[in-house]
Amino acid sequence: MVENLEVPPFSTLNADIIPSEDFLNTVEKFQPKFDLDLVKQVWHSAGVQTCDDRVLKVASAMLEIQMLKIIEELKCVAS
């Protein structure tokens, strides 16, 4: 049995885990490679809206990660 296990706090909305303060600070300092207005437009076209730039910065980071994966795959195919 694990003692003193810290359970992350949960919000009342959908029982989502509340992000840590360190994570939020990292997101706020993140310099996105994709313009946040572009990310917002893409999300809007999918029916998703947010006014929190931190969410858009995380989406930009996810786009970057996926694009890098695609580029690596294309490099393998092209060689």
Phi, psi and omega in degrees: 000134181269123179262155179059031177285122180274115178273129180296146180292150179246145174275167178278349180268110176059018179054035178285148176285133179282127181295149180288161179298323178298317179297315180297320178296320178297317180296317181296327180277345184297133176260102184293145178276334178260135179301131183295330176295323177295315179299316180299320179295317180297314179297318180299320179295337178267003178086016180249133178229143174209148176253004181266110181299334179297322178295318180293325177294319177295319177297320178298318178296320178295320177299317180299315180300314181294319179297320178296323176296317179296317179299316178299319179294318178296324178296322179293320181290322184285340183268000000 
